[in-house]
Every structure is written in C-alpha cells, then in structure tokens.
Amino acid sequence: MIYIKKLFRILNRHKKGKALSVTENLKTSFDRIKDEFQDHLDSINENTNEISANYEYLLQLDNKIEKLNEKLDEVMMFISQLQGKSINKEIFKNIILNSREQEIFLLLYARNGDLIDAKEIAKLIGLTEEKVRKYISNLNMKGIPIIKKYMDSMIYYILDYDFRNLQAKENIIKLNESIARDLHNKKVI
C-alpha cells in the first residue's frame, strides 16, 4: 500500500516536469515490492522449518513417553507378582470394552499364551499398528493385564496367565458373542 502511494506521488511529479521517467520509477517501486515479498517469504520459510523441527521433537517425546508407560506397566505387574497378589475379579465387574477392544482382547485370549506383536494383530483384524497400540493401551488403562515383552527391539503382547485362566473360568469380562463368532468365522481366532 505504501509503495502504491509512492508510485502515485512519483507519477504526479513526472507530470509536473520532474526529470525521472515513469518507467524508472515503476521499476524502482516494483523492485522494492519484490524485495519486501522476498523478505516475507524468507520469514515464512524460517517459521516452517522451526515448526517442522518442533514437530519432530514432539514425536520423539511422544515415543519416549510411550516407552515409559510401557515400562511402568511392566514394573506394576512385576510388583504385583512379587507381592503375591491374586487378581481381584471385583475390579473387572464394571469394565466395558468397545467392539475393537473386544476383538483385540479375544485375539490375545485365543493366543493361549503365545506372544503377538501389533503388526500381526493389525493384519489379522484390519487396523493400523498405531490403532492397535492405542487399543492395547486403552485395555491396560481399563485394568486388563496385558504384558508387554521386548525382544529384538520389538514389542510383543500377551494376556496375563492368571487373568486368562480367571476369564476362562468365570467370564469376568463380558464379551459380545457376535464379535467372537465373526473373528472365528474369519479364522482370526
């Protein structure tokens, strides 16, 4: 806006007989505008790079927090085992699992103590690995004792042995039979 006003002033001076030509004044004004736009573009690029670096840093922090949560889960399970605590089935009375959580629970339950990773779970039930990890985390937060084992920089999951036996005997986690039937028909479990 400032440059346009200057341009009009220059044009008015030219009409009054000033020595500067209109073409030179236009070229000078447009060069200034171009320089200012270039400065803005450079600022935008610097901000974009900074935002990108911050995003990468946040992703690294998120991964570290996830690993800490996993380690904390392991420590809590270990402490529970050391103290000889048995599983209190009253804790599980009010747990409600959504359909995806039920699918993952059933898949872990049907593994009979065999380890499975998020990639295989994702392939079997048609989710992304990220979603599978999120659902497993949700199951843990709801109190379902899913043990994480680390081997060759991979995370494997297994349903706690005592909990699995308690579920087999007393059906403490209420599951939708149609979900189990669908997984069975698809030969997932």
Wavefront OBJ file of the C-alpha trace (Angstrom):
o trace
v 0.000 0.000 0.000
v 2.846 2.352 0.884
v 4.575 1.634 -2.410
v 1.426 2.332 -4.407
v 1.094 5.739 -2.746
v 4.746 6.445 -3.530
v 4.139 5.363 -7.099
v 1.311 7.885 -7.454
v 3.500 10.613 -5.973
v 6.241 9.791 -8.449
v 3.792 9.811 -11.333
v 2.438 13.178 -10.190
v 5.985 14.586 -10.015
v 6.589 13.357 -13.546
v 3.521 15.182 -14.776
v 4.870 18.321 -13.170
v 8.011 18.114 -15.231
v 10.349 16.200 -12.938
v 13.380 14.570 -14.532
v 12.636 10.973 -13.501
v 10.928 8.837 -16.081
v 7.810 6.857 -15.257
v 9.461 3.593 -16.281
v 12.395 4.076 -13.905
v 10.068 4.940 -11.055
v 7.853 1.932 -11.722
v 10.877 -0.350 -11.909
v 12.221 1.018 -8.614
v 8.851 0.642 -6.899
v 8.331 -2.887 -8.155
v 11.856 -3.858 -7.119
v 11.107 -2.651 -3.606
v 7.853 -4.598 -3.546
v 9.679 -7.682 -4.807
v 12.331 -7.295 -2.078
v 9.674 -6.971 0.587
v 7.871 -10.074 -0.685
v 11.155 -11.967 -0.674
v 11.728 -10.927 2.956
v 8.258 -12.222 3.852
v 8.896 -15.476 2.015
v 12.191 -15.956 3.859
v 10.416 -15.379 7.184
v 7.729 -17.897 6.288
v 10.358 -20.493 5.317
v 12.220 -19.958 8.601
v 8.980 -20.371 10.560
v 8.093 -23.511 8.614
v 11.484 -25.041 9.370
v 11.101 -24.190 13.054
v 7.612 -25.707 13.192
v 8.876 -28.848 11.462
v 11.762 -29.202 13.924
v 9.376 -28.735 16.865
v 7.028 -31.344 15.441
v 9.860 -33.870 15.108
v 10.901 -33.146 18.684
v 7.326 -33.668 19.913
v 7.163 -37.020 18.093
v 10.372 -38.095 19.820
v 8.952 -37.034 23.182
v 5.733 -38.911 22.477
v 7.697 -42.094 21.698
v 9.713 -41.722 24.892
v 6.563 -41.202 26.959
v 5.016 -44.313 25.385
v 8.103 -46.355 26.277
v 7.998 -45.017 29.835
v 4.339 -46.000 30.121
v 5.151 -49.482 28.892
v 7.988 -49.839 31.386
v 5.738 -48.564 34.167
v 3.138 -51.183 33.247
v 5.795 -53.869 33.450
v 7.029 -52.620 36.822
v 3.497 -52.548 38.235
v 2.840 -56.115 37.035
v 6.179 -57.254 38.462
v 5.487 -55.631 41.842
v 2.061 -57.219 41.881
v 3.593 -60.644 41.205
v 6.277 -60.141 43.869
v 3.659 -59.271 46.441
v 1.810 -62.433 45.530
v -1.382 -60.583 44.833
v -4.013 -62.583 43.099
v -6.297 -60.980 40.619
v -9.309 -59.380 42.257
v -12.239 -60.144 39.981
v -14.330 -57.373 41.580
v -12.138 -54.838 39.765
v -13.357 -56.136 36.421
v -17.120 -56.072 37.085
v -17.713 -52.641 35.565
v -15.266 -52.784 32.673
v -16.936 -52.192 29.354
v -14.952 -52.809 26.183
v -15.864 -51.338 22.815
v -16.014 -53.671 19.821
v -12.388 -53.074 18.713
v -11.109 -53.581 22.260
v -13.109 -56.811 22.432
v -11.569 -58.007 19.166
v -8.051 -57.372 20.437
v -8.858 -58.914 23.818
v -10.262 -62.031 22.138
v -7.258 -62.285 19.862
v -4.859 -62.097 22.836
v -7.036 -64.536 24.782
v -7.145 -67.026 21.900
v -3.343 -66.996 21.568
v -3.128 -69.284 24.614
v -0.071 -67.545 25.989
v 1.740 -67.118 22.663
v 3.310 -63.735 22.017
v 1.943 -61.492 19.268
v 3.020 -58.068 18.036
v 0.949 -55.065 16.969
v 1.772 -55.643 13.302
v 0.294 -59.134 13.324
v -2.768 -58.007 15.287
v -3.271 -55.151 12.834
v -3.075 -57.537 9.880
v -5.494 -60.014 11.431
v -8.247 -57.534 12.313
v -7.670 -54.836 9.684
v -6.350 -51.915 11.716
v -3.172 -49.870 11.642
v -0.393 -50.741 14.065
v -0.837 -47.349 15.710
v -4.534 -48.027 16.351
v -3.737 -51.468 17.756
v -1.204 -49.965 20.192
v -3.777 -47.354 21.209
v -6.437 -50.011 21.875
v -3.968 -52.116 23.865
v -3.096 -49.035 25.898
v -6.827 -48.461 26.480
v -7.211 -52.058 27.640
v -4.315 -51.590 30.069
v -5.830 -48.353 31.376
v -9.118 -50.180 31.963
v -7.214 -52.700 34.066
v -6.840 -55.603 31.641
v -3.408 -57.079 32.441
v -1.678 -57.256 29.085
v 2.018 -57.953 29.464
v 4.483 -56.376 27.066
v 7.661 -58.249 26.232
v 10.594 -56.674 24.434
v 12.626 -58.843 22.074
v 14.872 -57.693 19.231
v 13.597 -54.103 19.557
v 10.034 -55.338 19.008
v 7.161 -55.221 21.462
v 5.109 -58.381 21.881
v 1.888 -58.719 23.837
v 0.455 -61.497 25.916
v -2.547 -61.683 28.217
v -1.557 -62.289 31.853
v -1.719 -66.032 32.565
v -3.705 -65.788 35.820
v -6.154 -63.324 34.305
v -6.626 -65.532 31.259
v -7.454 -68.508 33.490
v -9.867 -66.417 35.545
v -11.576 -65.230 32.337
v -11.847 -68.838 31.144
v -13.424 -69.984 34.427
v -15.648 -67.071 35.342
v -16.083 -64.921 32.224
v -15.363 -61.731 34.187
v -15.071 -59.543 31.095
v -18.411 -59.639 29.328
v -17.882 -60.032 25.599
v -20.251 -59.757 22.677
v -20.732 -63.246 21.256
v -21.256 -61.929 17.733
v -17.775 -60.365 17.761
v -16.267 -63.678 18.850
v -18.283 -65.513 16.196
v -17.160 -63.068 13.468
v -13.497 -63.488 14.440
v -13.942 -67.254 14.487
v -15.643 -67.246 11.068
v -12.806 -65.137 9.642
v -10.416 -67.712 11.148
v -8.707 -64.995 13.199
v -9.229 -66.953 16.424
l 1 2 3 4 5 6 7 8 9 10 11 12 13 14 15 16 17 18 19 20 21 22 23 24 25 26 27 28 29 30 31 32 33 34 35 36 37 38 39 40 41 42 43 44 45 46 47 48 49 50 51 52 53 54 55 56 57 58 59 60 61 62 63 64 65 66 67 68 69 70 71 72 73 74 75 76 77 78 79 80 81 82 83 84 85 86 87 88 89 90 91 92 93 94 95 96 97 98 99 100 101 102 103 104 105 106 107 108 109 110 111 112 113 114 115 116 117 118 119 120 121 122 123 124 125 126 127 128 129 130 131 132 133 134 135 136 137 138 139 140 141 142 143 144 145 146 147 148 149 150 151 152 153 154 155 156 157 158 159 160 161 162 163 164 165 166 167 168 169 170 171 172 173 174 175 176 177 178 179 180 181 182 183 184 185 186 187 188 189
